[in-house]
Amino acid sequence: MALTGASTSVVDMSSDTTGLVIAKGTTAERNAISSPQAGMIRNNTETDKVEVYNGANWRNLVEAGNATPPLIVDYLVVAGGGGGGGTDGGGGAGGLRTSYGSTSGGGSSAESSLNLTVGTNYTVTVGAGGTGGLYASSVKSTNGTNSTFDTITSIGGGAGATYFKNNANGPNTYSTANPAMGSGGGGNNHSSYLQAGGLGTSGQGYAGGNAVISGNSGGGGGAAAPGQSGSGYGYQSPIGYGGDGGAGLAVQITGTNTYYAGGGGGAGNVSATAGTGGIGGGGNGSLNTATSNGGAGAANTGGGGGGGPYTSGYYGGAGGSGVVILRYPDAYTINFQTGVGFISSTATLSATSEKVTTITAGSGTITFV
């Protein structure tokens, strides 16, 4: 191979039968370079890609020049969780839909990534958690609200049933109808109004647990499993157990295995055991003798609220708010266009040359540029 000067280049290293071997190493070794210079290139032996430093970040060589990778966006969209019932059922988790790193909620296969267009407005809404019900009053627990991204809608979690306000999935007083929500709320435990748990939506979440005898109540459904039914003896017995909330689903879209959309635990009777919230942000249920509210679902998980106590003045737990997480090539940036209340953060995954934007509140439109 000749190494000569040339009028149109700094160095001419042309050869017909050999190739150029450049610096190479792992991602950790690359990150240990103390002062990388713009234009520096190397071969990443972990990703098997040639990288170039653009003065701020390392990018795959194809992304550094005029060629731009397609705008393929993965998503996790979790709706707000349902509120826990007053002395009764746990709230259902918010519906969960994802295209990344897991099966989707409710037992369906993971969904397809979205092929989007630069400069187009895409709608984003982060759903709110439902409110908890109040024992023996007109204050009913409420469903969580939907979260959306473009064509993807995840349905809010169902409310847990409330004593004397029997609404396992909505505002239907004394109704046995259970319209499908993201995940179903747990059933009512009062002797006169025993009720099955609310239904979930296929591909988003599971049904809530049943109240099978007075004195116990069902847990709310989760994204990966149904809520457990109550168990034990009746209303006057100290051993009526609240059902546990259904488990949420683990998704790795942020680069970390994180659980979302756990159901709320149902209330337990007297000295028995209250239901435990499902992994993924579900709130714990209360004992009927407690002087505290049911546990709230964790924020930005879509967790359902725990069932409240059989005690005047205390509520079921509020459902956890939802979240929208987007993963896309780091050649692009998200601009927030219209709307109110957006709260977001963006991280760069240097190992894969991708960005992850987590939107924890707000509603409006975004564009990719």
N, C-alpha and C positions, 0 to 999 in steps of 0.2 A: 504494500500500500504506500502510495506517495504522500508525503506531507510537504506541501509547497505553498508559497504565497500565490494570491490570485487577485486580479483587479476588481472583481465583484464580490469578494468575500474576505473575511479575516484570514482564514486558513482553508486550504483545499485538502480534504482527507479522502478523496475519491478512490474507489477500488471496485473492480468488477467481480471479485471472488471472495471478499471478506466483508465483515460488518463492524460497526462501532459498538464497543461495550462501554456503557456509561455507569456512573456511580449507582449503587444499588444497596438495599437494606430494608429492614422492617419499618413499620409505622413508628414504633417507639424510637428507633435510631434516627428516623427523619425528624421527629419532634425534638430530639436532643441537639439538633443543629442550632447553635446559639444565635447566629446572625445570618439567616438565609437571605440571598440577594434575589431581586426580581430577575426572572429569566433562568434561574437555576433549575436544572432538570435531573431526575433520578428515576430509577426503576424500583417500585415498591414490590418487594418479594412476597408480601402477604396477599396483596390484591392482584398481583401480576399485571399492573398497569404502570405506564410511564406517567410521572407527575411533573408539573411545572409550578414554580413559586411565582405568583403574580404581584408580589410586593406586599400582600396582606394574608393570603391563604394558599395552601397547596391544593391544586386541582388536577384532575386527570387531564392529560394532554389534549384530548379531543374537546374538552370544555374550555381550554385556554385560548383557542384560536377562534376563527370565524364560525366553525361548526358548533352548534348549540344542541345539547341533548333534548329529546322530546320532553314536553311538560307532562310527565306521568306522575300523578298525585295519589298517594295512599292516604287513607283516612281512618280515624276512629271517631265515631259520633255517638255520644252517650246522652240520653235525655235525663231530665230531672226525676229523682225518685219520689214515690208517693209518700204522703204523710202517714204516720202511725195512728191507729184508732184510739179513741178514749176508752181505756180499760179493755181493749180488744186486739184486733189483728195488727200484725206488722205491715208496714207499707211495702208495696212491690218496688223492685229496682227499676230505674229508667231503662227503656229499651236500648240495646247496644247493637250497632252495626259497624263492621270493620273490614278492611281489605288487606290487613297486614298481620302476619305472624301468628295467627290463631284461627280457629273456627269462629264463625260469628255467633252471637247470642242465640239461645233457643235451639241449639243443636244443628243449625244449618252450616253449610260449608262457607268458608271465607268468601267474601264478595270480590268483584273485579276492581282493580285500580281504575281511576278516571284519567282519560286523555283530554287535557284541557287546552285552552287557547290563551296566549298572552293578550292582555288588554281587555279581556271580557269580564264583566261584572258577575260575580258568583255570590249567592246569598249565604249568609252564615247566621245562625241563631243558637245561642246557648240556653237550654231550658232551665227553668227554676224548679226547685224542690217543692213538693206540696206541703201544706200545713197540717199539723197534728190535730186530731179531734179532742173534744173535752167531754169527759164522763157525764152522762145523764143531762145533756144540754142540747141546745140547737146548733152548737158548733160542730160541724162535721169535719172529718179529715178530708183532704182534697188530693186529687191526682197531681203528679208532676207534669210539667209542660214539655212539649216536644223540642228536640234539638235538630238542626238541619245544616247541611252543607250541599249546595247545588241541588242535585236530584235525590240526595240521600236524606231521608227523614227517619229519625228514631223517636218512638212514641213514649210519652211520659209514663212513669210507673203508676200502678193502681193504688188508690188509697186503701188503708186497712179499715175494716169495719169498726164502727163506733157504737157503743152501748146506747140502745134506743134510737140510734140514727144509723140504720143498717145499710152501709154504702160501701161494700167491699171493693167496688171499682168506680164509684162515681156518686152522684148526688141523689140516687134513687132510694128514698127513705122506705124502709121495710121491704125493699124489692129483692127478689132472688135473681134478677137479671144481672149478668156479669159481662158487660161489654169488654172486649179484649183491649188491654193496655199493653205497655212495654213488657212489664211483668205484673202478675196479679197480686192484689193485696190479700192479706190473710183474713180468714173468716171470723165472724162475730162469735162471742162466747156466751151471750146471755141466754138463759134457759128458754125464753119465749121466742127467741129469734136466732136460733142456730143457723149458720149459713156456710155454704162452701166458699172456699177461696176464689178470688177473681181469676179470670183467664189471662194468659199471656198471649203475645203475638208471635207467631211462627217466625223464626229467624232473628228474634230480638230478645225474648225472655220467656220464663216459665210461669206456671200458675202458682197462686198462693195456696198455703195449706188450709185445711178445713178445721172448723170447730166441730168436734164429734160428740161433745157432751158439755153441758154448762159448766163453767168454771175454768175453761182453758180456751185458748185461741190460736189460730194458725199463724205461722210466719209468712212473710211476704216472699214472693218468688224472686229468684235471681236470674242473671244472664246465663248461668251454666247449670242450674238445678232448680227444681221446684221448692217452694217453702214446705217445711214439715207441718203436719197436722198437730193440733194439740192432743194431749193424752192425760190419763189419770182420771180421778173421780170428779164428782160434780161440784156445783156451786157452793154448797155448805161444807165441803171437804177441804182440808188443807193441802191436798195433793193433786191439784189440777195444773198440769205442766203446759207452759206456752211452747209452741213449735218454733224451732230455729228458722232463721231466714235462709233462703236458698243461696248457694255460693255464687259469687261473681266469676268473671272470666279474666284470665291472664292474657295481656296483649303486650307485645314488645316494640310497639311503634316508636317509642322514645329512645330505644336502645336498652331499656331496662324492663325486666319482666314485672309488670304492674297489674294488680287486680282492679277491676271496675264492676259496678252494678251488682252489689250484694243486697239481698233482701233484708228487711227489718225483722227482728224477733218479735214473737207474739207475747202478750202479757200472760203471767202465771198467777195462780190463785194462792193467796194467803202465805203459807210457809213453804210452798213448793218451789219450783225453779222457773224463772222466766226464760223465754227464748233468747238465744244469742244471735246477734246480727251476722249475716253471711259475710264471708271474706270478700272484700271489695267495697267496704264502706257502709255496710248495713248497720243501723243502730240497734242496740240491745233493747229488749222488752223490759217492762217493769213488773214487779210483784204487785198484786192488788192492794197490799197494805202499805205500799211505798208512799212517801211524801216528796216525790220528785217526778219530773216528766220522763216519758220514754226517751231513750237515747236517740239523738239526731243522726241522720245519715251524714257521712263525711262529704264535705264540699268537693265538687268537681270529680266525683266518682259515680254519681247517679244512685248512691245507696238509699234504700228505703228507710223510713223512720221506724223506731221501735214502738210497740203498743204501750199505751199509757196505763197508769194504775187505776184501781177501783176506788179513787179518792177524789172528793170534790176539789175543784180548783187546779187539777193537774192534767196536763195534756199528753197526748201521744207525741212522739218525736217528729220533728220536721224532716222531710226528705232532703237528701243531699242534691246540690245543683249538678247540672251536667257538665260536659266538656266536649270541645271539638279539637282534635289534633290532626295536623296535616304534615305529611312527609314528602319531600320533593327534591329535585336536583338543586345543588347550591349555586348553579348558574342563575337562578331566579330569586326574586324578592317579592314578598307580599306587601301590597299597599292597601291600607284600610280606607275605603272610599266614603260611603254613606253609612249612617247609623248612629247609635248611641251606646255608650257604656262599654265599649270594647276594652277588654284587658287581655293582653297577650304577652308571650315571650317566645324568642326564637333561639335555638341552639344549633350549632354546626357539628355534624358527625364527620370528623376529618377522615376516618377510616373508610367511609363509603362516599365521600363527597356529596352529602345530602344535608338539607336543613330540616329541622322539625319545629313547627310553630304550634304552640299550645294556646288555645283561646279559651279563657276561663269565664268570660262574661261578655254580654253585649249582643246586639242584633243589627245587621245591616249588610253591606256588600264589601267584597274584597276583589282585588285584581292581582294577577301575577305579572311582573315586569322583568 
